[in-house]
Amino acid sequence: MNLLSKLWRDESGVLLSAEAAIVGTVAVVGISTGLTVVAKSVNEELKDVGLAIRSLDQSYNIPARKGCAGGATAGSAFQQAPVKKSLAELCEVARKAEQSEKSTEQRTQKTPQSERMRRQIELQKKRRKSESPRKKARQI
């Protein structure tokens, strides 16, 4: 009981209300800034995943089969749209997004999302150009 009364009367660790307000403000600003950075990072990663999935070629061709007892199955095929066409469509979406973000861009000096998307698409096109000779060499 004596220890509790000593702690109750001890004022060496008292936090004043102004200090509490400052600490609370700094904490809230720090949390909101951190969450903004996390949201942007997650958005960037999701865009990367989307571009990676789009670059996968999902075309297939299954030839028809005929059995010796007269049974037969029909073949099946799917040809995916050319990647260049899809990337052109993505560029168009990026241009439209850039037009809608111009007002935001003027208020802040940050790079708009559409510009980052366009850069990624250009990088992906360059990678494809450098990979195409390798694919031709493999096919030969």
C-alpha positions as CSV (number, residue, x, y, z in Angstrom):
1,M,0.0,0.0,0.0
2,N,2.9,2.3,0.8
3,L,4.3,1.7,-2.7
4,L,1.0,2.7,-4.4
5,S,0.7,5.9,-2.4
6,K,4.3,6.8,-3.4
7,L,3.5,6.2,-7.1
8,W,0.2,8.2,-6.7
9,R,2.1,11.3,-5.3
10,D,5.1,11.0,-7.7
11,E,4.9,13.7,-10.4
12,S,8.2,13.2,-12.2
13,G,6.7,11.4,-15.1
14,V,3.5,13.5,-15.6
15,L,2.6,14.2,-19.1
16,L,1.0,17.6,-19.7
17,S,-2.1,17.9,-21.9
18,A,-0.2,20.0,-24.5
19,E,2.4,17.4,-24.8
20,A,-0.2,14.7,-25.1
21,A,-1.9,16.7,-27.9
22,I,1.4,17.1,-29.8
23,V,2.3,13.4,-29.4
24,G,-1.2,12.4,-30.6
25,T,-1.0,14.8,-33.6
26,V,2.4,13.4,-34.6
27,A,1.1,9.9,-34.3
28,V,-1.9,10.5,-36.4
29,V,0.1,12.3,-39.1
30,G,2.6,9.5,-39.1
31,I,0.0,6.8,-39.4
32,S,-1.9,8.5,-42.2
33,T,1.4,9.0,-44.1
34,G,2.4,5.4,-43.6
35,L,-1.0,4.1,-44.8
36,T,-0.8,6.3,-47.9
37,V,2.6,4.9,-48.8
38,V,1.4,1.3,-48.2
39,A,-1.7,2.0,-50.4
40,K,0.5,3.3,-53.3
41,S,2.9,0.4,-53.0
42,V,0.1,-2.2,-53.1
43,N,-1.4,-0.4,-56.1
44,E,1.9,-0.5,-57.9
45,E,2.4,-4.2,-57.2
46,L,-1.2,-5.0,-58.4
47,K,-0.4,-3.2,-61.7
48,D,2.8,-5.2,-62.1
49,V,0.8,-8.4,-61.5
50,G,-1.8,-7.3,-64.0
51,L,0.8,-6.6,-66.7
52,A,2.5,-9.9,-66.0
53,I,-0.7,-11.8,-66.3
54,R,-1.5,-10.0,-69.5
55,S,1.8,-10.9,-71.0
56,L,1.2,-14.6,-70.6
57,D,0.2,-16.3,-73.9
58,Q,-2.9,-18.4,-73.2
59,S,-3.3,-19.7,-76.8
60,Y,-3.7,-23.5,-77.3
61,N,-4.3,-26.0,-80.0
62,I,-5.5,-29.6,-79.4
63,P,-5.6,-31.6,-82.7
64,A,-8.5,-33.9,-83.5
65,R,-8.0,-37.6,-82.7
66,K,-9.3,-40.7,-84.5
67,G,-9.3,-44.1,-82.9
68,C,-9.0,-47.5,-84.5
69,A,-12.5,-48.6,-83.5
70,G,-14.1,-45.7,-85.3
71,G,-14.3,-43.3,-82.4
72,A,-13.2,-39.7,-82.9
73,T,-12.9,-36.4,-81.0
74,A,-13.0,-33.0,-82.5
75,G,-10.0,-30.7,-82.0
76,S,-10.1,-27.4,-80.1
77,A,-8.1,-24.2,-80.4
78,F,-7.9,-20.7,-79.0
79,Q,-5.8,-17.9,-80.3
80,Q,-5.2,-15.1,-77.9
81,A,-5.4,-11.5,-79.2
82,P,-1.9,-10.1,-80.0
83,V,-0.1,-8.6,-77.1
84,K,0.7,-5.5,-79.1
85,K,-3.0,-4.9,-79.6
86,S,-3.7,-5.3,-75.9
87,L,-0.8,-3.0,-74.9
88,A,-2.2,-0.4,-77.4
89,E,-5.5,-0.6,-75.6
90,L,-3.8,-0.2,-72.2
91,C,-2.0,2.9,-73.6
92,E,-5.4,4.3,-74.5
93,V,-6.7,3.7,-71.0
94,A,-3.5,5.3,-69.7
95,R,-4.1,8.4,-71.8
96,K,-7.7,8.7,-70.6
97,A,-6.6,8.3,-67.0
98,E,-4.0,11.0,-67.6
99,Q,-6.6,13.4,-68.8
100,S,-8.7,12.8,-65.7
101,E,-5.7,13.2,-63.4
102,K,-4.4,16.5,-64.9
103,S,-6.1,18.5,-62.2
104,T,-4.5,16.3,-59.5
105,E,-1.2,16.6,-61.2
106,Q,-1.3,20.4,-61.2
107,R,-2.0,20.4,-57.4
108,T,0.8,18.0,-56.6
109,Q,4.3,17.5,-58.2
110,K,4.1,13.7,-58.1
111,T,4.2,11.5,-61.2
112,P,0.6,10.6,-62.1
113,Q,-0.4,7.0,-62.2
114,S,-1.0,7.0,-66.0
115,E,2.6,8.1,-66.6
116,R,3.9,5.3,-64.5
117,M,1.7,2.9,-66.3
118,R,2.9,4.2,-69.7
119,R,6.5,3.8,-68.6
120,Q,5.9,0.2,-67.6
121,I,4.2,-0.6,-70.9
122,E,7.2,0.9,-72.8
123,L,9.6,-1.2,-70.7
124,Q,7.5,-4.3,-71.5
125,K,7.6,-3.5,-75.2
126,K,11.3,-3.2,-75.1
127,R,11.7,-6.5,-73.3
128,R,9.5,-8.2,-75.9
129,K,11.6,-6.8,-78.7
130,S,14.7,-8.1,-77.1
131,E,13.1,-11.5,-76.5
132,S,11.7,-12.0,-79.9
133,P,15.0,-12.9,-81.6
134,R,15.6,-15.5,-78.9
135,K,12.2,-17.1,-79.5
136,K,12.9,-17.3,-83.3
137,A,16.3,-18.9,-82.6
138,R,14.7,-21.5,-80.3
139,Q,12.1,-22.3,-83.0
140,I,14.8,-23.0,-85.6
